[in-house]
Amino acid sequence: MQLDGLRAVAILAICWDHWCPLGWHRFFPFEVFLFFFLVLTGYLITGSLLRERDRFEMLGGPWRLEALKNYQIRRGLRILAPYYVALGLAWLLWAPDVHAALGWYVLQLSNIHMACLGYWPMGTNHFWSLAMQHQFYLMWPFVIWFLPRRAMLATILVFTAVAPLSRMFQDSILQNVPWRHLLTWASFDYFGVGALFALAVHRGMSMESRGLRVVAVAAVAGYAAIFGAHSLGWGTWGLRSFQQTLLAVGLCGLIACGSVGFSGILESVLEHPILQRIGRVSYGIYLFHNLAPLVAGKIFWFLWGDDFGNWAGVALRMVAFAGVTWGLAWASWRWIEQPLQGVRAKLAAR
């Protein structure tokens, strides 16, 4: 239950970061909240695939191809259907980059497209992380279902190691790509560390493991030290390539704490009905939150006038963004995601 609360906190922080005026200084690395979703994706998808493999192998007989087909259909119903609705809305709103490069978005390759652009396109800049997640969903069943169990750990470790190694060398290899950090392999460690966590839990590691918490705290401390040293202009001796890997390990500790459950005031906050509701529709909020300014600009155009060029105007625009985002996310949940859950449940039962 508290994982939904953590999702809510993360998505609200992402919205705040994206809606703040460009001139406002960011004192905190808000991208941490996005990376939380990527690590959580690796953990949840891997755990689900491992449980399905156990169940199918207990039943016996050939199962992989049929299970793969059902998995991709379920993925389409849960993830792709709302995605293409959001993409269609972006096209209707005349988001510039969608009309200029529609194929990249349709094929879920927008992260590669933006890496080559070297700037954030208006209204659709968040699609890069969605593209990477779709690519992960597509490839990961082949790792968890088709590889021998004895090769699984080594494969996930190699997959995870690709990210820091790519960050170490890609600056000299891919000089013609302005934003190399948006390329898919540069984020393999988020998914991979989440997958390693799921594999460890599947093989018997307790969510309440003291060792896990010690490692997570140490990893966060390492991340903070490297991040802080770089921000202050100090030397990091090549450790920047591993900074995000350490963050991913630390986020696994947060996921474990959220799964077991915090106590005290954190329990009250994370289990609050409002945060729980926001967490349940967090995917829809992420899909539509950067499109909300385009919608609000057409409905509440006067908020961008000279009379609203102050703090009050900024606050009113953010309220408009929040209202539009919630309306679109709720509509997606009510009329797209929720009705399709019944179909997904039937496929899962099969």
N, C-alpha and C positions, 0 to 999 in steps of 0.2 A: 504493500500500500504506500509506504513512504517513498518508493521509487517514483511514483506518480508525482509526489510532492517535489522531489528533486528535479524531475523533468520540468515541472512548472517554474521553479526558481531559475533553471537554466534558460528556458525559452523567454521568460520575462527579461532576463539580463541581456539576451541576444537582441530582443526587440529594442530595449533601451539603447544599446550600443548603436544599432542601425538607424534609429530615429533621431538621435542627438544631432544637432547642427554640426557641420564639419569643423567649425572653428573651436569647438569645445575640446579641451584636453582630456585624454583618456589616462587616468591614473592607474588603471587596473587592466591587465591583459584579458579583455572580455572574450577573446577567442577560446579561452579555457572552457567556457560553457558549451561551445560548439563541439569541441573535442570530447567533452563528456558524452555527447550523443553518439559520436563515432565509436568510442570505446564500449558504450552500452550496446550498440548495434552488434559489434563483434562478439560480446558476451552472450547476448540473448539469442542471436541467430545460431551460434555454434552450439549452445546448450540445447536448443530446440532440435537441431539436426542430429546431435548425438543421441538424444532420447528416441527420436524416430528410428535411427539406425538400430538401436537396441531392440525396439519393439518389432521391427520388420524381420530382424534376424532370428528372433525368438519364434516368429510365425513360420519361418522357413520358406524355401522356394525363391524364384527370381522376383525381385522387388524394385531394383534401383531405377529402371527406366520409367515405370509407372509412378513411382514416388517422385521422381524428378519432374514429370509432367504435372502432377498435382501440385507440387511445390511452386512451380512457375505460374500456374493458374492462380493459386492463392496469393502469391506475390503480386500478380497483376491486379487482383481484386482489392487487396489491402493498400498497396503502395502506388501502383501505376495509375489506377483509375483517378484518384484525387490529383496526382501529379499532372496528368494530361488536362484535367479540368483547369488547374491553375495555369498551365501553359496556354490553354485556349483563352483564358481571361487576359493573360499578358498580351496575347496577339490582338484581342479586341481593344485593349487599352492603348494599343500602338506603342508598346514598349520597344524602343528603337532596335535593340540588339536581336530581339526575337524575329523581327521582320528582316533584319540583315543576315541572320545566321540561323534560320529556323531548324535546319537539318541537324545541327549540333545539339539542339535542345530535344528534338524528337528522339534522337538516338541515344540520349543520355550521355553525351560526350562534351557537355558544356564546360567542364573543368579544363579540358585540353584546349578548347577554344579560348577561354579566358586567360589561360597561361600564355598563349600566343599573343593575345591582345595587350596584356600588361596594364589593364585598368579595369575598374569595376563598372559594368554596364548598368544603367539606371533601371531599377525595378526588378532586375533578374539576377543580380550579383550573387544571391544566395543559392542559385541553382547549381553552382559548382560542387557543393558538398552533397547535394541530392544525387548528382551524377555519379560521384564516387561511391555512394552507398548502393546505388543501383548496380554498378559494376561489381561491387563486392557480393551482393545478393546473387548475381548471375554466376559467378565463378565458385563460390564457396561450397555448394553441395558436392562439387566434384572432388574437393579436398576431403570433406568429412565422410562422404558416402562411398566414394570409389577407391580411395587409397586403402591399403592394408592398415589395420590398427597400429601395428608396430612402427609404421612409417609416419604416423600422424603427427606426433610430437616434433620430430625432426623437421617435417615439412612446415609446420606452423612457425617454428623457430627461424627457419630460413626466410620464410615470408615476412616475418617481423623485422629481421635484420636488413632486409632490402631497403627499408625507409632511411635509417640513419646512414647507411652506406651511400645511398643515392644523394642524400643531402651533403655528404662529404665530397663527392666527386662531380656532381652534375653541373656545378657552376663553371667548371672548365670544359665539360663535354658538351653542354647544351647552351652555349653562349647566345644563340639566336632566339632562345625562348625567354622572354622578359621575366615571367613569373613562374619559375620552375617549381616552386613549392605547391602549386596547384595540380601538378601532374599526379596521377593516381598513385604511383609507387612511393611517392614522398609521404603518403599517409598510411602505408601498410602497417606501421607499428601501432596505430590506434586500434585498427581492427584486429591485428595479430595479438597484441597484448590482451585485449578483451577475450579473444579466442583461447589463449593459453589459460586465462583465469577460468573460463568455462570448462576447459578440459580438466584442470586441476580439481574443480568442484565435482565434476562428473566422476572422477576417479577417487573421490572420498575426502577431499580437503574440506574442512569445516569453514563456513562463513565467519565463524567466531574465532578463527585461528589467530593466536597471538603473533605468530610469525608473520602472517599476512599483514597485520597492522603495523608491525615494526618495519617491514620492507616498504610498505606504502608511505609511512611517515618519512623514512629515509629518502625515498624517491622524490617526494614533494620538496624536501629540504634541498636535495641536489638540484632539482629544477629551479627552485627559487634562487639558489646561489648562482647558477649559470645565467639565469635571466637577469638578475640584479647586476652581476659583474658586467654583462654586455651592455646593459642600459647605462651604466656609469662610465663606460669606455675602457674598462679594465680588460686584461687578457683572459681568454677562456681556453687557450691551448687546444683548440680543436674539439672541445666538448660540446659546442653548440649543436653539433649534429645529433647528439644524444639527448638534448634537452627535452624534446617532445616525447621521446620514449620514456624518460623518467616520469614525465607528467602522466602518461597513459597508465603506468604502474600505480602511481598515486591515486588516480581516478578509480582503479579497481578496488582500492581500499574504501573509497567513498561508496561505491556500488555495494560492497559487502555490508557496510554499516547501514545503508538504506534498506537492504534486503532483510537483515536481522532486525533492524528497527532502532532508531535513537530513542532516548528517554528524555524526560523533562521538557523544557521549553521547545527544543527541536522537534520532539514528538508532536507537541500541540500544533506547532507551525506547519510541519510537513503533512500532517493528517487533517488539516483544516479543510472543510468541504470545498471552499473556493479554489484552493491550490490543487486539490484532488481533481476537480472538474477541469481546471486549466491543463493539468498534466495529461489527462485522458485525451484531450484534443490538441496536444502539443504539436503533432505532426501537421495538422491543418493550420495551426497558427504559424508554424515555420513556413509552410507553403505560401501563405498569403500575406505575411507581415510586410514584405518589401513591395508588394503590389498595392498595399493599402494607401501609401502616399499618392499613387497615380489615381486611385479611385477618389480619395478625399480631395485631390486637386480639382476634380471635375464637379464634385458635389458642393464643396465648401471653398470655392475659389477665392472668396473674399478674405479668407484667413491669410492669404499671401500678399495682401495689400499693405500700403504704407502705414495704416493705422494699427497693424498687428506685427510690426517689426521690432517688438520688445519681448521681454520675458513672458508677459501674459500671452502674447501671440504664439510663442513657442509652446507654451503649456497647452493652449487650445488646439494647436495642430497635433500635438501628441495624443490628446484626448480623442481627436477625430481619427487618428491612425489606429488607436486602440479599439475604438468602436467599430470601425470598418473591418479590422482584422478579426475581431470576435464574431461579427456577423457572418463573414465569409467562412471562417473556420467552423462555426456552429452549423451553417447550412451544409457544408461539406460532410460534417459528421452525421447530421440528421438525414440527409437525402442521398448521400453517396456511400460513406463508410459504413454506417450502421446497417442499412439494408443488405449490403454485400457480406456482412459478417455471417449471416445465416448460410449463404452459399459456401463460404470458407469453412464453416463448421461441418457442413456435410462432407466436403472434400477431405477434411482432417479425419473425420470418422472413417471414411473409406480407407 
